[in-house]
Amino acid sequence: MQALRRIVLPITAAAFVAATAIGAPNVHAAADCPGAGQSAVQVGAVSGAVEGLTVDARGRAYATDLVSGHIVRIDAPGAPAVVIATVPSGGAGALAWTRDGKLLVGYGADARVVIGDLARTAGIIEVDPDTGAVTPFASGLSAANGMDVAADGTVYATNDFGNLVGRVSPNGAVQADWASLPSANGAVLDADDEYLYVSRTFVNPGVSRIPTANPGAPQSLLDLSGADTLGTPDGLTLDSQNRPVVPFNLSGRVVRIDSPGQYCVLGTAAPSTSVLTYGRGTTGFSAGRLFAATFTGAIYEIPGGFDSTARTAP
């Protein structure tokens, strides 16, 4: 979630109690990754607070505005953002793709997340990226601040102000309490759908991965408590080697985790950076290029994050 909500909403997530299978040591200020450190380049702007960011097979970028609930499309870097749809009840959140090319959009990513584990008022809609037609997809989730889709169509959704990580089965069945990891934020599956990677934003800041076959045994890859004062992890992605690429929200630094407890800096976007995605396709926001969005609505390319075989999860 973005900086404004971190300021105006009370932090009520419970203390971190999830077991971890990898002991990740605290880390210290990191150097630039080899070949990285170039200045970020602004490539787009959205009127609002960006919570979700993704790219379709044609290289068009999509973003959500947390405040208005709008879903916008940007056809190419530098092009204007066009509203294509609006979530049904506010708090537009994460974005992901179905296997047939429809855009999944989380909603309820506003103040409701504070009681999301109890109220479970969040959900997901399906949007046609060309026509903007909206179809209900799932309801009864704690939140959908982060979201990704497995190869079999299973959807995972997180709540950075709660404990619950939800799962929607291919048959539509919703399990709001599939896993418990306080302040899980962002969500991205590895290439084999073996792990769900999440940031930990407010409780025990860092990065974890949750085994999809054993969600009760999350593994910590990065522990930041007392080690980094430039912000906590937010909406992450993975590069082509399944290495987490993570924004630190207050400073805008974008880092890559190379091994448990070890990271380097790919570049810096702007303060209040909230979410990252790799591009897709051969034009526009194309494959291999790394993009970051901020709470202020700016979208940047991070040249130091270029990875020719990395792309938005399809």
C-alpha positions as a Python dict, from the first residue, in 0.01 Angstrom:
ca = {
    (1, 'M'): (0, 0, 0),
    (2, 'Q'): (117, 351, -59),
    (3, 'A'): (261, 612, 170),
    (4, 'L'): (-60, 808, 238),
    (5, 'R'): (-238, 508, 386),
    (6, 'R'): (67, 436, 595),
    (7, 'I'): (33, 783, 746),
    (8, 'V'): (-341, 811, 799),
    (9, 'L'): (-434, 456, 897),
    (10, 'P'): (-340, 292, 1228),
    (11, 'I'): (-112, -7, 1201),
    (12, 'T'): (-304, -292, 1358),
    (13, 'A'): (-140, -602, 1212),
    (14, 'A'): (-48, -859, 1477),
    (15, 'A'): (310, -935, 1574),
    (16, 'F'): (502, -1150, 1329),
    (17, 'V'): (471, -1512, 1436),
    (18, 'A'): (499, -1712, 1113),
    (19, 'A'): (766, -1979, 1113),
    (20, 'T'): (1055, -1937, 870),
    (21, 'A'): (1261, -2210, 713),
    (22, 'I'): (1548, -1986, 601),
    (23, 'G'): (1726, -1776, 864),
    (24, 'A'): (1792, -1449, 680),
    (25, 'P'): (2039, -1223, 861),
    (26, 'N'): (1989, -851, 894),
    (27, 'V'): (2145, -657, 609),
    (28, 'H'): (2322, -326, 575),
    (29, 'A'): (2344, -51, 315),
    (30, 'A'): (2391, -210, -25),
    (31, 'A'): (2600, -117, -326),
    (32, 'D'): (2470, -86, -681),
    (33, 'C'): (2421, -411, -868),
    (34, 'P'): (2688, -470, -1137),
    (35, 'G'): (2606, -252, -1439),
    (36, 'A'): (2319, -77, -1256),
    (37, 'G'): (2265, 258, -1088),
    (38, 'Q'): (2152, 465, -1389),
    (39, 'S'): (1896, 741, -1339),
    (40, 'A'): (1530, 651, -1364),
    (41, 'V'): (1332, 788, -1659),
    (42, 'Q'): (969, 897, -1624),
    (43, 'V'): (760, 726, -1891),
    (44, 'G'): (404, 791, -1780),
    (45, 'A'): (170, 959, -1533),
    (46, 'V'): (-162, 865, -1374),
    (47, 'S'): (-399, 1103, -1197),
    (48, 'G'): (-416, 931, -861),
    (49, 'A'): (-237, 697, -622),
    (50, 'V'): (-107, 393, -808),
    (51, 'E'): (-153, 61, -628),
    (52, 'G'): (-132, -187, -916),
    (53, 'L'): (82, -194, -1231),
    (54, 'T'): (108, -449, -1512),
    (55, 'V'): (163, -481, -1889),
    (56, 'D'): (-26, -679, -2154),
    (57, 'A'): (110, -880, -2449),
    (58, 'R'): (87, -572, -2674),
    (59, 'G'): (312, -369, -2445),
    (60, 'R'): (30, -154, -2300),
    (61, 'A'): (58, -62, -1933),
    (62, 'Y'): (-228, -70, -1682),
    (63, 'A'): (-249, 92, -1341),
    (64, 'T'): (-504, 127, -1062),
    (65, 'D'): (-588, 440, -864),
    (66, 'L'): (-644, 355, -500),
    (67, 'V'): (-856, 666, -437),
    (68, 'S'): (-1094, 683, -734),
    (69, 'G'): (-1107, 310, -806),
    (70, 'H'): (-1018, 373, -1170),
    (71, 'I'): (-830, 128, -1389),
    (72, 'V'): (-629, 311, -1655),
    (73, 'R'): (-443, 203, -1969),
    (74, 'I'): (-134, 369, -2117),
    (75, 'D'): (-77, 252, -2473),
    (76, 'A'): (294, 342, -2490),
    (77, 'P'): (555, 532, -2289),
    (78, 'G'): (462, 900, -2295),
    (79, 'A'): (102, 839, -2400),
    (80, 'P'): (-184, 970, -2182),
    (81, 'A'): (-354, 746, -1928),
    (82, 'V'): (-711, 654, -2029),
    (83, 'V'): (-969, 526, -1781),
    (84, 'I'): (-1110, 194, -1904),
    (85, 'A'): (-1311, 78, -1600),
    (86, 'T'): (-1381, 135, -1231),
    (87, 'V'): (-1392, -119, -949),
    (88, 'P'): (-1738, -168, -794),
    (89, 'S'): (-1676, -42, -441),
    (90, 'G'): (-1355, 161, -426),
    (91, 'G'): (-1000, 88, -327),
    (92, 'A'): (-865, -40, -660),
    (93, 'G'): (-571, -268, -583),
    (94, 'A'): (-351, -526, -748),
    (95, 'L'): (-352, -635, -1111),
    (96, 'A'): (-291, -976, -1269),
    (97, 'W'): (-380, -1169, -1585),
    (98, 'T'): (-603, -1467, -1656),
    (99, 'R'): (-477, -1728, -1898),
    (100, 'D'): (-715, -1600, -2168),
    (101, 'G'): (-586, -1243, -2150),
    (102, 'K'): (-843, -1083, -1919),
    (103, 'L'): (-724, -836, -1656),
    (104, 'L'): (-793, -923, -1292),
    (105, 'V'): (-832, -623, -1062),
    (106, 'G'): (-848, -633, -684),
    (107, 'Y'): (-1079, -398, -493),
    (108, 'G'): (-1126, -308, -128),
    (109, 'A'): (-761, -197, -93),
    (110, 'D'): (-861, 113, 105),
    (111, 'A'): (-926, 166, 479),
    (112, 'R'): (-1119, -161, 487),
    (113, 'V'): (-792, -355, 486),
    (114, 'V'): (-747, -272, 856),
    (115, 'I'): (-1038, -506, 941),
    (116, 'G'): (-1008, -713, 625),
    (117, 'D'): (-927, -1038, 805),
    (118, 'L'): (-1259, -1012, 991),
    (119, 'A'): (-1486, -833, 745),
    (120, 'R'): (-1356, -994, 424),
    (121, 'T'): (-1519, -728, 207),
    (122, 'A'): (-1254, -727, -67),
    (123, 'G'): (-1278, -903, -400),
    (124, 'I'): (-1164, -929, -759),
    (125, 'I'): (-1324, -831, -1089),
    (126, 'E'): (-1232, -937, -1442),
    (127, 'V'): (-1190, -660, -1699),
    (128, 'D'): (-1168, -686, -2076),
    (129, 'P'): (-860, -471, -2151),
    (130, 'D'): (-998, -357, -2489),
    (131, 'T'): (-1363, -286, -2410),
    (132, 'G'): (-1349, -220, -2035),
    (133, 'A'): (-1633, -466, -1975),
    (134, 'V'): (-1640, -573, -1608),
    (135, 'T'): (-1735, -919, -1480),
    (136, 'P'): (-1742, -1030, -1114),
    (137, 'F'): (-1467, -1281, -1038),
    (138, 'A'): (-1440, -1340, -662),
    (139, 'S'): (-1547, -1191, -329),
    (140, 'G'): (-1497, -1257, 40),
    (141, 'L'): (-1122, -1184, 52),
    (142, 'S'): (-933, -999, 323),
    (143, 'A'): (-778, -774, 55),
    (144, 'A'): (-607, -784, -283),
    (145, 'N'): (-313, -547, -243),
    (146, 'G'): (-94, -801, -419),
    (147, 'M'): (-212, -1069, -661),
    (148, 'D'): (-81, -1332, -901),
    (149, 'V'): (-221, -1621, -1102),
    (150, 'A'): (-78, -1973, -1127),
    (151, 'A'): (-63, -2174, -1448),
    (152, 'D'): (-374, -2369, -1346),
    (153, 'G'): (-571, -2048, -1286),
    (154, 'T'): (-538, -2037, -906),
    (155, 'V'): (-527, -1676, -782),
    (156, 'Y'): (-344, -1558, -470),
    (157, 'A'): (-418, -1225, -295),
    (158, 'T'): (-257, -1045, 1),
    (159, 'N'): (-338, -784, 270),
    (160, 'D'): (-57, -562, 397),
    (161, 'F'): (-259, -447, 701),
    (162, 'G'): (-377, -796, 794),
    (163, 'N'): (-251, -1150, 835),
    (164, 'L'): (-444, -1346, 575),
    (165, 'V'): (-329, -1446, 228),
    (166, 'G'): (-626, -1563, 21),
    (167, 'R'): (-658, -1814, -260),
    (168, 'V'): (-922, -1846, -531),
    (169, 'S'): (-935, -2191, -688),
    (170, 'P'): (-987, -2246, -1061),
    (171, 'N'): (-1348, -2347, -984),
    (172, 'G'): (-1408, -2010, -813),
    (173, 'A'): (-1396, -2132, -453),
    (174, 'V'): (-1254, -1864, -222),
    (175, 'Q'): (-1029, -1955, 71),
    (176, 'A'): (-961, -1624, 246),
    (177, 'D'): (-731, -1786, 504),
    (178, 'W'): (-514, -2001, 278),
    (179, 'A'): (-202, -1870, 456),
    (180, 'S'): (-119, -1637, 742),
    (181, 'L'): (172, -1394, 715),
    (182, 'P'): (138, -1056, 886),
    (183, 'S'): (161, -758, 651),
    (184, 'A'): (217, -961, 334),
    (185, 'N'): (222, -714, 45),
    (186, 'G'): (262, -765, -325),
    (187, 'A'): (245, -1119, -464),
    (188, 'V'): (439, -1291, -740),
    (189, 'L'): (478, -1659, -821),
    (190, 'D'): (799, -1816, -947),
    (191, 'A'): (811, -1980, -1288),
    (192, 'D'): (707, -2321, -1150),
    (193, 'D'): (437, -2187, -914),
    (194, 'E'): (633, -2346, -630),
    (195, 'Y'): (660, -2029, -421),
    (196, 'L'): (455, -1714, -371),
    (197, 'Y'): (693, -1424, -303),
    (198, 'V'): (565, -1137, -88),
    (199, 'S'): (703, -827, 79),
    (200, 'R'): (650, -775, 452),
    (201, 'T'): (572, -406, 484),
    (202, 'F'): (470, -311, 839),
    (203, 'V'): (545, -612, 1059),
    (204, 'N'): (901, -745, 1063),
    (205, 'P'): (983, -565, 735),
    (206, 'G'): (1147, -781, 471),
    (207, 'V'): (1068, -1033, 200),
    (208, 'S'): (936, -1389, 230),
    (209, 'R'): (836, -1671, 2),
    (210, 'I'): (546, -1902, 84),
    (211, 'P'): (561, -2261, -48),
    (212, 'T'): (234, -2313, -236),
    (213, 'A'): (232, -2679, -127),
    (214, 'N'): (298, -2590, 238),
    (215, 'P'): (167, -2240, 313),
    (216, 'G'): (219, -2281, 687),
    (217, 'A'): (599, -2271, 644),
    (218, 'P'): (695, -1932, 494),
    (219, 'Q'): (1066, -1869, 439),
    (220, 'S'): (1229, -1532, 508),
    (221, 'L'): (1469, -1410, 240),
    (222, 'L'): (1537, -1062, 375),
    (223, 'D'): (1504, -908, 722),
    (224, 'L'): (1527, -529, 736),
    (225, 'S'): (1442, -445, 1097),
    (226, 'G'): (1697, -194, 1218),
    (227, 'A'): (1897, -225, 899),
    (228, 'D'): (1739, 9, 647),
    (229, 'T'): (1582, 346, 724),
    (230, 'L'): (1488, 437, 369),
    (231, 'G'): (1153, 262, 359),
    (232, 'T'): (1000, -81, 372),
    (233, 'P'): (938, -328, 89),
    (234, 'D'): (630, -286, -127),
    (235, 'G'): (488, -441, -448),
    (236, 'L'): (765, -668, -574),
    (237, 'T'): (831, -869, -890),
    (238, 'L'): (1079, -1139, -1002),
    (239, 'D'): (1349, -1125, -1267),
    (240, 'S'): (1418, -1406, -1515),
    (241, 'Q'): (1627, -1591, -1255),
    (242, 'N'): (1347, -1583, -997),
    (243, 'R'): (1531, -1321, -792),
    (244, 'P'): (1298, -1083, -606),
    (245, 'V'): (1311, -722, -729),
    (246, 'V'): (1169, -498, -461),
    (247, 'P'): (1088, -126, -416),
    (248, 'F'): (1165, 42, -86),
    (249, 'N'): (872, 276, -69),
    (250, 'L'): (993, 588, 113),
    (251, 'S'): (1322, 630, -70),
    (252, 'G'): (1215, 487, -405),
    (253, 'R'): (1516, 258, -413),
    (254, 'V'): (1469, -56, -622),
    (255, 'V'): (1676, -353, -507),
    (256, 'R'): (1741, -711, -616),
    (257, 'I'): (1779, -994, -365),
    (258, 'D'): (2061, -1218, -487),
    (259, 'S'): (2060, -1462, -195),
    (260, 'P'): (1907, -1471, 154),
    (261, 'G'): (2008, -1154, 335),
    (262, 'Q'): (2201, -1009, 40),
    (263, 'Y'): (2073, -742, -197),
    (264, 'C'): (2204, -477, -435),
    (265, 'V'): (2052, -159, -577),
    (266, 'L'): (1923, -149, -936),
    (267, 'G'): (1825, 218, -926),
    (268, 'T'): (1599, 475, -764),
    (269, 'A'): (1256, 583, -889),
    (270, 'A'): (1099, 849, -663),
    (271, 'P'): (973, 870, -305),
    (272, 'S'): (654, 671, -240),
    (273, 'T'): (736, 402, -497),
    (274, 'S'): (464, 142, -452),
    (275, 'V'): (489, -130, -716),
    (276, 'L'): (712, -281, -987),
    (277, 'T'): (655, -480, -1304),
    (278, 'Y'): (857, -597, -1599),
    (279, 'G'): (723, -518, -1944),
    (280, 'R'): (588, -752, -2209),
    (281, 'G'): (573, -771, -2588),
    (282, 'T'): (808, -613, -2841),
    (283, 'T'): (673, -256, -2845),
    (284, 'G'): (557, 1, -2591),
    (285, 'F'): (632, -108, -2236),
    (286, 'S'): (827, -396, -2382),
    (287, 'A'): (972, -715, -2233),
    (288, 'G'): (1295, -689, -2037),
    (289, 'R'): (1235, -334, -1917),
    (290, 'L'): (1160, -272, -1550),
    (291, 'F'): (892, -18, -1454),
    (292, 'A'): (801, 138, -1119),
    (293, 'A'): (496, 339, -1012),
    (294, 'T'): (449, 575, -721),
    (295, 'F'): (175, 693, -490),
    (296, 'T'): (194, 1030, -667),
    (297, 'G'): (100, 871, -1001),
    (298, 'A'): (438, 881, -1174),
    (299, 'I'): (560, 581, -1372),
    (300, 'Y'): (933, 532, -1423),
    (301, 'E'): (1161, 299, -1613),
    (302, 'I'): (1454, 164, -1408),
    (303, 'P'): (1730, 110, -1670),
    (304, 'G'): (1954, -75, -1424),
    (305, 'G'): (1687, -344, -1390),
    (306, 'F'): (1687, -440, -1760),
    (307, 'D'): (1670, -818, -1803),
    (308, 'S'): (1614, -928, -2162),
    (309, 'T'): (1418, -1241, -2070),
    (310, 'A'): (1213, -1099, -1782),
    (311, 'R'): (851, -1007, -1845),
    (312, 'T'): (514, -955, -1680),
    (313, 'A'): (365, -1280, -1558),
    (314, 'P'): (122, -1373, -1838),
}
